[in-house]
Amino acid sequence: MSNIPTPHINAPEGAFARTVLMPGDPLRAKYIAENYLENAELVNNVRGVHGYTGQYKGKRVSVMASGMGMPSIGIYSYELFNFYGVDNIIRIGSAGAITEKLKLRDVVAAMSVYTDSNYGSQFGYQGTLAPCCSYELLRDAVDAAGKLGYPLVPGPIASHDGFYGQGDYKSMPILRKLGVLCVEMEAYALYLNAAAAGKNALALLTISDSLVTGESLPAEDRQNTFTHMMEIALEIA
């Protein structure tokens, strides 16, 4: 019995390319499909989670939203990796800087992910899981950014369960001291799902706000203007 369509993706078998770009925001997925992909076809719209497949410079590429948080990206990445035969997922999201070294719109490549989440407990390891990105995707992203002339900052990040978590801000000085660059809410689950499936994942994150300076970008900018991150991801898809 086929596992597709799934409860969350109604695309037929073969609808997704080998590589899927995964923003959190469905409207960012729509923006990429309309502005970068040729012959883009809407292949999923369950719960308004837009998924498209098209061509970018002759390559077949898909883009689909993940929603917010580890449970959400956990569902979509699991189904793409395990049911739809996707080999690579590149998260293209936003993050909050926790170091003064990063400015608004800087792009980070997440080499590894710290977390306060219990998401990893399901994998049965009685210790601390420390997921890392795919080296191949990271290497290709660094090379692509160099060719495009876009600065890219590789380093560790942190994924948190709570956007308004009461204890999150207390951990920031600790994470900053350990060299963590920024915080977001999805990469930890994505990297663990990729590792469990024997697939590849990378998170490219644009700094949308700073927990150091208090600066932030409006929602429309996060949706439509993070083009450096999008173009790096498309080049390595």
C-alpha positions in Angstrom: 0.0 0.0 0.0 1.4 3.4 -1.0 2.0 6.0 1.6 1.2 8.8 -0.9 -0.7 11.0 -0.9 -0.1 11.6 2.8 -2.4 13.4 5.3 -0.4 16.6 4.7 0.8 16.4 1.1 -1.6 15.6 -1.7 1.0 15.5 -4.5 1.2 12.4 -6.7 4.3 10.2 -6.8 7.2 11.9 -8.6 5.8 15.4 -8.1 8.8 16.6 -6.2 12.3 17.1 -7.4 15.3 15.5 -5.8 16.0 18.8 -3.9 13.3 20.8 -2.1 13.8 24.3 -0.8 11.8 24.7 2.4 10.9 28.2 3.7 8.7 28.4 6.7 6.2 30.8 5.1 3.9 29.5 2.3 4.0 33.0 0.7 7.8 32.8 0.5 7.4 29.5 -1.4 4.9 31.2 -3.7 7.3 34.1 -4.2 10.2 31.8 -5.2 8.0 29.8 -7.6 6.7 33.0 -9.3 10.0 34.8 -9.5 12.7 32.2 -10.0 11.1 29.0 -11.4 10.1 28.4 -15.0 6.9 26.4 -15.6 6.2 26.2 -11.9 3.4 23.8 -11.1 1.4 23.9 -7.8 1.8 20.3 -6.5 0.5 20.7 -3.0 -1.8 23.1 -1.2 -3.1 21.0 1.8 -3.8 23.5 4.6 -2.5 26.3 2.4 1.0 24.9 2.5 2.1 25.8 -1.0 4.4 23.3 -2.8 5.7 23.9 -6.3 7.9 22.1 -8.8 9.6 23.9 -11.8 12.8 24.5 -13.5 15.8 26.7 -12.4 18.6 27.1 -15.0 17.6 23.8 -16.5 17.4 21.9 -13.2 14.2 20.5 -11.7 13.6 22.1 -8.3 10.8 22.1 -5.8 9.9 24.6 -3.1 7.4 23.9 -0.3 6.7 25.6 3.0 7.3 23.9 6.3 5.2 26.0 8.7 6.6 27.2 12.0 8.3 25.0 14.6 9.9 21.6 14.9 6.7 19.5 14.9 5.6 21.2 11.6 8.9 20.8 9.7 9.3 17.4 11.3 6.1 16.2 9.5 6.8 17.7 6.1 10.5 16.8 6.0 9.7 13.2 7.1 7.1 12.7 4.4 9.3 14.2 1.7 12.4 12.2 2.7 10.6 8.9 3.4 7.6 8.8 1.1 8.4 11.1 -1.9 12.0 10.1 -2.5 13.5 13.6 -1.8 17.2 13.5 -1.2 18.0 17.1 -0.2 16.0 19.7 1.8 17.4 23.2 2.1 15.7 25.2 4.7 15.6 28.9 3.8 14.3 30.8 6.8 14.8 33.7 9.1 16.6 33.9 12.4 17.4 36.2 15.3 21.0 37.2 15.8 22.4 36.7 19.3 25.9 38.1 18.4 26.9 41.6 17.5 28.9 40.1 14.7 25.7 39.6 12.6 23.7 42.4 11.1 20.2 42.4 9.6 20.1 40.5 6.3 23.3 38.6 6.9 23.0 35.0 5.7 24.1 32.1 8.0 24.7 28.5 7.1 23.9 26.3 10.0 26.7 23.8 10.5 25.3 22.3 13.7 22.2 22.9 15.9 21.8 23.3 19.7 18.3 23.0 21.1 16.1 23.1 24.2 13.7 20.8 22.5 12.8 17.2 23.3 12.3 16.3 19.6 15.3 14.1 19.6 14.1 11.8 22.3 12.0 9.8 19.8 15.2 8.4 18.2 15.9 6.4 21.3 19.5 7.5 22.0 20.0 7.9 25.8 22.3 10.9 25.5 22.5 14.3 23.7 22.0 14.3 20.0 24.0 16.9 18.1 22.8 17.1 14.5 25.0 18.6 11.8 24.2 19.7 8.3 25.2 17.8 5.1 28.9 18.6 4.4 28.3 18.4 0.7 25.5 20.9 0.8 27.5 23.2 3.0 30.5 23.1 0.8 28.4 23.8 -2.3 26.6 26.7 -0.5 30.0 28.3 0.4 31.2 27.9 -3.2 28.0 29.3 -4.6 27.9 32.3 -2.3 31.5 33.1 -3.3 30.7 33.0 -7.0 27.6 35.1 -6.5 29.6 37.6 -4.3 27.3 37.1 -1.3 28.8 36.9 2.2 27.9 33.7 4.0 28.6 33.0 7.6 28.9 29.3 8.6 28.6 28.3 12.3 26.4 26.8 15.0 22.8 27.9 15.6 20.1 27.1 18.1 16.5 25.9 17.5 14.0 26.7 20.2 10.5 25.3 20.8 9.1 28.6 22.1 9.1 31.9 20.3 7.9 33.5 23.5 9.5 31.0 25.9 9.9 32.4 29.4 13.3 30.9 29.9 14.8 31.4 26.4 16.4 34.8 27.0 18.3 33.5 30.1 20.1 31.0 27.8 21.2 33.6 25.3 24.4 34.7 27.2 25.4 31.0 27.5 24.8 30.3 23.8 26.6 33.5 22.8 29.6 32.5 24.9 29.7 29.1 23.1 29.8 30.8 19.7 26.2 30.3 18.7 25.3 32.8 16.0 21.5 32.9 15.9 18.2 31.3 17.0 15.3 29.9 15.0 12.7 27.1 15.4 13.1 24.4 12.8 16.6 23.2 11.8 17.1 20.7 14.7 14.2 18.6 13.6 15.1 18.9 9.9 18.7 17.7 10.5 17.6 14.8 12.7 15.1 13.6 10.2 17.7 13.8 7.4 20.2 11.8 9.5 17.6 9.1 10.3 16.6 8.8 6.6 20.2 8.9 5.3 19.4 12.1 3.4 20.9 15.6 3.3 19.8 18.9 4.9 21.1 22.4 5.2 19.6 25.5 6.8 20.4 28.9 5.2 19.1 31.6 7.4 18.7 35.3 6.9 18.9 37.5 10.0 15.6 39.2 10.3 16.0 40.6 13.8 18.7 41.1 16.4 18.3 40.2 20.1 21.4 42.3 20.7 20.3 45.6 19.1 16.6 45.1 19.1 16.4 45.8 15.4 13.9 43.9 13.2 12.5 43.7 9.7 8.8 43.8 8.8 6.9 40.6 7.7 6.8 41.7 4.1 10.6 42.0 3.9 10.9 38.5 5.4 8.5 37.2 2.8 9.9 38.9 -0.4 13.4 40.3 0.0 15.7 37.6 1.3 16.9 37.0 -2.2 20.6 36.3 -1.4 19.6 33.3 0.7 17.1 32.1 -2.0 19.6 32.4 -4.8 22.4 30.5 -3.0 19.9 27.7 -2.3 18.7 27.6 -5.9 22.3 27.5 -7.2 23.0 24.3 -5.2 19.6 22.6 -5.7 
